[in-house]
């Protein structure tokens, strides 16, 4: 799954553990993510606006 999301395995675990994050089930010591859950998560994140960064004034 990490390869499909182009991130590390730790990043995927973080998404799974986050409240309201990626749905997954741990079976026999392995995290299993269904295709429809992955698609739903990606679509839910696609329309989020990026937070604006404040610029600091030079002193």
PDB file of N, CA, C and O in Angstrom:
ATOM      1  N   UNK A   1       0.813  -1.181   0.000  1.00  0.00           N
ATOM      2  CA  UNK A   1       0.000   0.000   0.000  1.00  0.00           C
ATOM      3  C   UNK A   1       0.859   1.249   0.000  1.00  0.00           C
ATOM      4  O   UNK A   1       0.506   2.242  -0.636  1.00  0.00           O
ATOM      5  N   UNK A   2       1.970   1.216   0.695  1.00  0.00           N
ATOM      6  CA  UNK A   2       2.855   2.381   0.742  1.00  0.00           C
ATOM      7  C   UNK A   2       3.351   2.751  -0.655  1.00  0.00           C
ATOM      8  O   UNK A   2       3.511   3.930  -0.971  1.00  0.00           O
ATOM      9  N   UNK A   3       3.590   1.745  -1.482  1.00  0.00           N
ATOM     10  CA  UNK A   3       4.061   2.032  -2.842  1.00  0.00           C
ATOM     11  C   UNK A   3       2.988   2.775  -3.637  1.00  0.00           C
ATOM     12  O   UNK A   3       3.294   3.705  -4.383  1.00  0.00           O
ATOM     13  N   UNK A   4       1.737   2.362  -3.475  1.00  0.00           N
ATOM     14  CA  UNK A   4       0.635   3.012  -4.205  1.00  0.00           C
ATOM     15  C   UNK A   4       0.436   4.447  -3.761  1.00  0.00           C
ATOM     16  O   UNK A   4       0.085   5.307  -4.570  1.00  0.00           O
ATOM     17  N   UNK A   5       0.657   4.716  -2.473  1.00  0.00           N
ATOM     18  CA  UNK A   5       0.508   6.071  -1.957  1.00  0.00           C
ATOM     19  C   UNK A   5       1.797   6.883  -2.094  1.00  0.00           C
ATOM     20  O   UNK A   5       1.823   8.082  -1.820  1.00  0.00           O
ATOM     21  N   UNK A   6       2.854   6.213  -2.519  1.00  0.00           N
ATOM     22  CA  UNK A   6       4.176   6.839  -2.685  1.00  0.00           C
ATOM     23  C   UNK A   6       4.660   7.475  -1.382  1.00  0.00           C
ATOM     24  O   UNK A   6       5.048   8.642  -1.332  1.00  0.00           O
ATOM     25  N   UNK A   7       4.617   6.658  -0.339  1.00  0.00           N
ATOM     26  CA  UNK A   7       5.102   7.105   0.959  1.00  0.00           C
ATOM     27  C   UNK A   7       5.683   5.899   1.700  1.00  0.00           C
ATOM     28  O   UNK A   7       5.690   4.785   1.175  1.00  0.00           O
ATOM     29  N   UNK A   8       6.157   6.123   2.897  1.00  0.00           N
ATOM     30  CA  UNK A   8       6.764   5.043   3.674  1.00  0.00           C
ATOM     31  C   UNK A   8       5.690   4.221   4.387  1.00  0.00           C
ATOM     32  O   UNK A   8       4.540   4.644   4.505  1.00  0.00           O
ATOM     33  N   UNK A   9       6.085   3.051   4.857  1.00  0.00           N
ATOM     34  CA  UNK A   9       5.160   2.216   5.625  1.00  0.00           C
ATOM     35  C   UNK A   9       4.751   2.912   6.915  1.00  0.00           C
ATOM     36  O   UNK A   9       3.615   2.768   7.366  1.00  0.00           O
ATOM     37  N   UNK A  10       5.666   3.665   7.509  1.00  0.00           N
ATOM     38  CA  UNK A  10       5.352   4.389   8.745  1.00  0.00           C
ATOM     39  C   UNK A  10       4.297   5.459   8.493  1.00  0.00           C
ATOM     40  O   UNK A  10       3.444   5.711   9.344  1.00  0.00           O
ATOM     41  N   UNK A  11       4.357   6.084   7.327  1.00  0.00           N
ATOM     42  CA  UNK A  11       3.352   7.100   6.994  1.00  0.00           C
ATOM     43  C   UNK A  11       1.968   6.457   6.869  1.00  0.00           C
ATOM     44  O   UNK A  11       0.974   7.036   7.306  1.00  0.00           O
ATOM     45  N   UNK A  12       1.902   5.277   6.282  1.00  0.00           N
ATOM     46  CA  UNK A  12       0.623   4.573   6.158  1.00  0.00           C
ATOM     47  C   UNK A  12       0.112   4.186   7.538  1.00  0.00           C
ATOM     48  O   UNK A  12      -1.080   4.323   7.811  1.00  0.00           O
ATOM     49  N   UNK A  13       0.974   3.716   8.396  1.00  0.00           N
ATOM     50  CA  UNK A  13       0.564   3.357   9.765  1.00  0.00           C
ATOM     51  C   UNK A  13       0.027   4.577  10.499  1.00  0.00           C
ATOM     52  O   UNK A  13      -0.941   4.476  11.252  1.00  0.00           O
ATOM     53  N   UNK A  14       0.654   5.728  10.281  1.00  0.00           N
ATOM     54  CA  UNK A  14       0.194   6.965  10.901  1.00  0.00           C
ATOM     55  C   UNK A  14      -1.205   7.321  10.402  1.00  0.00           C
ATOM     56  O   UNK A  14      -2.057   7.746  11.182  1.00  0.00           O
ATOM     57  N   UNK A  15      -1.439   7.148   9.097  1.00  0.00           N
ATOM     58  CA  UNK A  15      -2.766   7.417   8.537  1.00  0.00           C
ATOM     59  C   UNK A  15      -3.811   6.480   9.125  1.00  0.00           C
ATOM     60  O   UNK A  15      -4.942   6.894   9.380  1.00  0.00           O
ATOM     61  N   UNK A  16      -3.445   5.225   9.342  1.00  0.00           N
ATOM     62  CA  UNK A  16      -4.371   4.242   9.904  1.00  0.00           C
ATOM     63  C   UNK A  16      -4.687   4.570  11.358  1.00  0.00           C
ATOM     64  O   UNK A  16      -5.833   4.428  11.784  1.00  0.00           O
ATOM     65  N   UNK A  17      -3.701   5.001  12.120  1.00  0.00           N
ATOM     66  CA  UNK A  17      -3.898   5.266  13.547  1.00  0.00           C
ATOM     67  C   UNK A  17      -4.565   6.609  13.824  1.00  0.00           C
ATOM     68  O   UNK A  17      -5.075   6.819  14.925  1.00  0.00           O
ATOM     69  N   UNK A  18      -4.574   7.517  12.862  1.00  0.00           N
ATOM     70  CA  UNK A  18      -5.149   8.849  13.072  1.00  0.00           C
ATOM     71  C   UNK A  18      -6.665   8.754  13.218  1.00  0.00           C
ATOM     72  O   UNK A  18      -7.305   7.951  12.539  1.00  0.00           O
ATOM     73  N   UNK A  19      -7.238   9.565  14.096  1.00  0.00           N
ATOM     74  CA  UNK A  19      -8.702   9.580  14.222  1.00  0.00           C
ATOM     75  C   UNK A  19      -9.339   9.997  12.892  1.00  0.00           C
ATOM     76  O   UNK A  19      -8.975  11.025  12.322  1.00  0.00           O
ATOM     77  N   UNK A  20     -10.276   9.208  12.410  1.00  0.00           N
ATOM     78  CA  UNK A  20     -10.916   9.506  11.139  1.00  0.00           C
ATOM     79  C   UNK A  20     -10.018   9.255   9.948  1.00  0.00           C
ATOM     80  O   UNK A  20     -10.299   9.726   8.846  1.00  0.00           O
ATOM     81  N   UNK A  21      -8.949   8.525  10.156  1.00  0.00           N
ATOM     82  CA  UNK A  21      -7.981   8.264   9.099  1.00  0.00           C
ATOM     83  C   UNK A  21      -8.364   7.087   8.225  1.00  0.00           C
ATOM     84  O   UNK A  21      -9.533   6.716   8.123  1.00  0.00           O
ATOM     85  N   UNK A  22      -7.371   6.518   7.608  1.00  0.00           N
ATOM     86  CA  UNK A  22      -7.536   5.404   6.685  1.00  0.00           C
ATOM     87  C   UNK A  22      -8.030   4.161   7.429  1.00  0.00           C
ATOM     88  O   UNK A  22      -7.433   3.755   8.425  1.00  0.00           O
ATOM     89  N   UNK A  23      -9.115   3.561   6.947  1.00  0.00           N
ATOM     90  CA  UNK A  23      -9.659   2.358   7.586  1.00  0.00           C
ATOM     91  C   UNK A  23      -8.806   1.154   7.228  1.00  0.00           C
ATOM     92  O   UNK A  23      -8.396   0.988   6.080  1.00  0.00           O
ATOM     93  N   UNK A  24      -8.545   0.317   8.222  1.00  0.00           N
ATOM     94  CA  UNK A  24      -7.762  -0.890   8.012  1.00  0.00           C
ATOM     95  C   UNK A  24      -8.118  -1.900   9.095  1.00  0.00           C
ATOM     96  O   UNK A  24      -8.679  -1.547  10.133  1.00  0.00           O
ATOM     97  N   UNK A  25      -7.788  -3.147   8.839  1.00  0.00           N
ATOM     98  CA  UNK A  25      -8.009  -4.218   9.819  1.00  0.00           C
ATOM     99  C   UNK A  25      -6.694  -4.965  10.004  1.00  0.00           C
ATOM    100  O   UNK A  25      -6.011  -5.284   9.030  1.00  0.00           O
ATOM    101  N   UNK A  26      -6.345  -5.241  11.250  1.00  0.00           N
ATOM    102  CA  UNK A  26      -5.129  -5.990  11.534  1.00  0.00           C
ATOM    103  C   UNK A  26      -5.514  -7.451  11.731  1.00  0.00           C
ATOM    104  O   UNK A  26      -6.197  -7.810  12.690  1.00  0.00           O
ATOM    105  N   UNK A  27      -5.057  -8.282  10.799  1.00  0.00           N
ATOM    106  CA  UNK A  27      -5.376  -9.704  10.829  1.00  0.00           C
ATOM    107  C   UNK A  27      -4.070 -10.484  10.761  1.00  0.00           C
ATOM    108  O   UNK A  27      -3.270 -10.298   9.844  1.00  0.00           O
ATOM    109  N   UNK A  28      -3.867 -11.347  11.728  1.00  0.00           N
ATOM    110  CA  UNK A  28      -2.667 -12.183  11.805  1.00  0.00           C
ATOM    111  C   UNK A  28      -1.393 -11.347  11.726  1.00  0.00           C
ATOM    112  O   UNK A  28      -0.420 -11.740  11.082  1.00  0.00           O
ATOM    113  N   UNK A  29      -1.411 -10.185  12.391  1.00  0.00           N
ATOM    114  CA  UNK A  29      -0.222  -9.352  12.457  1.00  0.00           C
ATOM    115  C   UNK A  29       0.040  -8.485  11.231  1.00  0.00           C
ATOM    116  O   UNK A  29       1.071  -7.816  11.155  1.00  0.00           O
ATOM    117  N   UNK A  30      -0.886  -8.490  10.270  1.00  0.00           N
ATOM    118  CA  UNK A  30      -0.713  -7.678   9.053  1.00  0.00           C
ATOM    119  C   UNK A  30      -1.882  -6.716   8.921  1.00  0.00           C
ATOM    120  O   UNK A  30      -3.029  -7.076   9.184  1.00  0.00           O
ATOM    121  N   UNK A  31      -1.580  -5.492   8.511  1.00  0.00           N
ATOM    122  CA  UNK A  31      -2.627  -4.520   8.260  1.00  0.00           C
ATOM    123  C   UNK A  31      -3.183  -4.737   6.862  1.00  0.00           C
ATOM    124  O   UNK A  31      -2.434  -4.785   5.886  1.00  0.00           O
ATOM    125  N   UNK A  32      -4.501  -4.868   6.772  1.00  0.00           N
ATOM    126  CA  UNK A  32      -5.162  -5.058   5.494  1.00  0.00           C
ATOM    127  C   UNK A  32      -6.072  -3.853   5.223  1.00  0.00           C
ATOM    128  O   UNK A  32      -6.875  -3.455   6.067  1.00  0.00           O
ATOM    129  N   UNK A  33      -5.922  -3.293   4.032  1.00  0.00           N
ATOM    130  CA  UNK A  33      -6.707  -2.130   3.633  1.00  0.00           C
ATOM    131  C   UNK A  33      -7.467  -2.507   2.373  1.00  0.00           C
ATOM    132  O   UNK A  33      -6.871  -2.951   1.392  1.00  0.00           O
ATOM    133  N   UNK A  34      -8.773  -2.331   2.400  1.00  0.00           N
ATOM    134  CA  UNK A  34      -9.583  -2.651   1.232  1.00  0.00           C
ATOM    135  C   UNK A  34      -9.482  -1.522   0.207  1.00  0.00           C
ATOM    136  O   UNK A  34      -9.323  -0.354   0.561  1.00  0.00           O
ATOM    137  N   UNK A  35      -9.576  -1.891  -1.056  1.00  0.00           N
ATOM    138  CA  UNK A  35      -9.455  -0.939  -2.157  1.00  0.00           C
ATOM    139  C   UNK A  35     -10.442   0.217  -2.018  1.00  0.00           C
ATOM    140  O   UNK A  35     -10.079   1.377  -2.210  1.00  0.00           O
ATOM    141  N   UNK A  36     -11.687  -0.104  -1.685  1.00  0.00           N
ATOM    142  CA  UNK A  36     -12.703   0.947  -1.585  1.00  0.00           C
ATOM    143  C   UNK A  36     -12.413   1.916  -0.445  1.00  0.00           C
ATOM    144  O   UNK A  36     -12.733   3.100  -0.547  1.00  0.00           O
ATOM    145  N   UNK A  37     -11.806   1.423   0.649  1.00  0.00           N
ATOM    146  CA  UNK A  37     -11.432   2.297   1.751  1.00  0.00           C
ATOM    147  C   UNK A  37     -10.296   3.228   1.348  1.00  0.00           C
ATOM    148  O   UNK A  37     -10.282   4.397   1.735  1.00  0.00           O
ATOM    149  N   UNK A  38      -9.355   2.721   0.581  1.00  0.00           N
ATOM    150  CA  UNK A  38      -8.252   3.548   0.098  1.00  0.00           C
ATOM    151  C   UNK A  38      -8.775   4.640  -0.833  1.00  0.00           C
ATOM    152  O   UNK A  38      -8.399   5.804  -0.696  1.00  0.00           O
ATOM    153  N   UNK A  39      -9.628   4.274  -1.765  1.00  0.00           N
ATOM    154  CA  UNK A  39     -10.182   5.247  -2.713  1.00  0.00           C
ATOM    155  C   UNK A  39     -10.978   6.319  -1.963  1.00  0.00           C
ATOM    156  O   UNK A  39     -10.847   7.508  -2.253  1.00  0.00           O
ATOM    157  N   UNK A  40     -11.796   5.899  -1.007  1.00  0.00           N
ATOM    158  CA  UNK A  40     -12.602   6.851  -0.233  1.00  0.00           C
ATOM    159  C   UNK A  40     -11.708   7.810   0.546  1.00  0.00           C
ATOM    160  O   UNK A  40     -11.993   9.006   0.610  1.00  0.00           O
ATOM    161  N   UNK A  41     -10.636   7.299   1.137  1.00  0.00           N
ATOM    162  CA  UNK A  41      -9.727   8.162   1.900  1.00  0.00           C
ATOM    163  C   UNK A  41      -9.039   9.169   0.988  1.00  0.00           C
ATOM    164  O   UNK A  41      -8.975  10.354   1.315  1.00  0.00           O
ATOM    165  N   UNK A  42      -8.529   8.719  -0.139  1.00  0.00           N
ATOM    166  CA  UNK A  42      -7.830   9.616  -1.059  1.00  0.00           C
ATOM    167  C   UNK A  42      -8.776  10.696  -1.569  1.00  0.00           C
ATOM    168  O   UNK A  42      -8.396  11.865  -1.643  1.00  0.00           O
ATOM    169  N   UNK A  43      -9.991  10.323  -1.918  1.00  0.00           N
ATOM    170  CA  UNK A  43     -10.963  11.309  -2.389  1.00  0.00           C
ATOM    171  C   UNK A  43     -11.340  12.303  -1.300  1.00  0.00           C
ATOM    172  O   UNK A  43     -11.563  13.479  -1.586  1.00  0.00           O
ATOM    173  N   UNK A  44     -11.414  11.846  -0.059  1.00  0.00           N
ATOM    174  CA  UNK A  44     -11.759  12.757   1.033  1.00  0.00           C
ATOM    175  C   UNK A  44     -10.650  13.771   1.297  1.00  0.00           C
ATOM    176  O   UNK A  44     -10.915  14.861   1.803  1.00  0.00           O
ATOM    177  N   UNK A  45      -9.426  13.423   0.962  1.00  0.00           N
ATOM    178  CA  UNK A  45      -8.297  14.314   1.188  1.00  0.00           C
ATOM    179  C   UNK A  45      -8.004  15.220   0.002  1.00  0.00           C
ATOM    180  O   UNK A  45      -7.301  16.219   0.152  1.00  0.00           O
ATOM    181  N   UNK A  46      -8.522  14.895  -1.160  1.00  0.00           N
ATOM    182  CA  UNK A  46      -8.161  15.596  -2.393  1.00  0.00           C
ATOM    183  C   UNK A  46      -8.617  17.046  -2.418  1.00  0.00           C
ATOM    184  O   UNK A  46      -7.949  17.878  -3.033  1.00  0.00           O
ATOM    185  N   UNK A  47      -9.719  17.379  -1.778  1.00  0.00           N
ATOM    186  CA  UNK A  47     -10.259  18.726  -1.875  1.00  0.00           C
ATOM    187  C   UNK A  47      -9.886  19.634  -0.715  1.00  0.00           C
ATOM    188  O   UNK A  47     -10.433  20.729  -0.579  1.00  0.00           O
ATOM    189  N   UNK A  48      -8.993  19.204   0.090  1.00  0.00           N
ATOM    190  CA  UNK A  48      -8.578  20.041   1.209  1.00  0.00           C
ATOM    191  C   UNK A  48      -7.634  21.133   0.725  1.00  0.00           C
ATOM    192  O   UNK A  48      -6.707  20.881  -0.044  1.00  0.00           O
ATOM    193  N   UNK A  49      -7.886  22.325   1.183  1.00  0.00           N
ATOM    194  CA  UNK A  49      -6.996  23.435   0.838  1.00  0.00           C
ATOM    195  C   UNK A  49      -5.739  23.348   1.695  1.00  0.00           C
ATOM    196  O   UNK A  49      -5.793  22.966   2.864  1.00  0.00           O
ATOM    197  N   UNK A  50      -4.630  23.701   1.105  1.00  0.00           N
ATOM    198  CA  UNK A  50      -3.387  23.688   1.855  1.00  0.00           C
ATOM    199  C   UNK A  50      -3.365  24.886   2.803  1.00  0.00           C
ATOM    200  O   UNK A  50      -3.772  25.985   2.427  1.00  0.00           O
ATOM    201  N   UNK A  51      -2.891  24.677   4.029  1.00  0.00           N
ATOM    202  CA  UNK A  51      -2.829  25.799   4.959  1.00  0.00           C
ATOM    203  C   UNK A  51      -1.829  26.845   4.462  1.00  0.00           C
ATOM    204  O   UNK A  51      -0.758  26.516   3.953  1.00  0.00           O
ATOM    205  N   UNK A  52      -2.205  28.094   4.623  1.00  0.00           N
ATOM    206  CA  UNK A  52      -1.318  29.167   4.184  1.00  0.00           C
ATOM    207  C   UNK A  52      -0.178  29.325   5.174  1.00  0.00           C
ATOM    208  O   UNK A  52      -0.374  29.243   6.387  1.00  0.00           O
ATOM    209  N   UNK A  53       0.987  29.547   4.655  1.00  0.00           N
ATOM    210  CA  UNK A  53       2.135  29.789   5.514  1.00  0.00           C
ATOM    211  C   UNK A  53       2.314  31.286   5.684  1.00  0.00           C
ATOM    212  O   UNK A  53       2.255  32.048   4.718  1.00  0.00           O
ATOM    213  N   UNK A  54       2.530  31.691   6.905  1.00  0.00           N
ATOM    214  CA  UNK A  54       2.740  33.103   7.179  1.00  0.00           C
ATOM    215  C   UNK A  54       4.185  33.449   6.924  1.00  0.00           C
ATOM    216  O   UNK A  54       5.092  32.718   7.321  1.00  0.00           O
ATOM    217  N   UNK A  55       4.390  34.537   6.276  1.00  0.00           N
ATOM    218  CA  UNK A  55       5.763  34.984   6.030  1.00  0.00           C
ATOM    219  C   UNK A  55       6.190  35.899   7.182  1.00  0.00           C
ATOM    220  O   UNK A  55       5.417  36.714   7.685  1.00  0.00           O
ATOM    221  N   UNK A  56       7.419  35.730   7.564  1.00  0.00           N
ATOM    222  CA  UNK A  56       7.973  36.580   8.615  1.00  0.00           C
ATOM    223  C   UNK A  56       8.689  37.764   7.976  1.00  0.00           C
ATOM    224  O   UNK A  56       9.328  37.642   6.931  1.00  0.00           O
ATOM    225  N   UNK A  57       8.567  38.867   8.611  1.00  0.00           N
ATOM    226  CA  UNK A  57       9.256  40.055   8.122  1.00  0.00           C
ATOM    227  C   UNK A  57      10.728  39.990   8.495  1.00  0.00           C
ATOM    228  O   UNK A  57      11.094  39.544   9.583  1.00  0.00           O
ATOM    229  N   UNK A  58      11.554  40.438   7.580  1.00  0.00           N
ATOM    230  CA  UNK A  58      12.978  40.500   7.861  1.00  0.00           C
ATOM    231  C   UNK A  58      13.256  41.622   8.847  1.00  0.00           C
ATOM    232  O   UNK A  58      12.684  42.707   8.749  1.00  0.00           O
ATOM    233  N   UNK A  59      14.129  41.352   9.786  1.00  0.00           N
ATOM    234  CA  UNK A  59      14.477  42.371  10.794  1.00  0.00           C
ATOM    235  C   UNK A  59      15.632  43.201  10.361  1.00  0.00           C
ATOM    236  O   UNK A  59      16.053  44.100  11.089  1.00  0.00           O
TER     237      UNK A  59
END
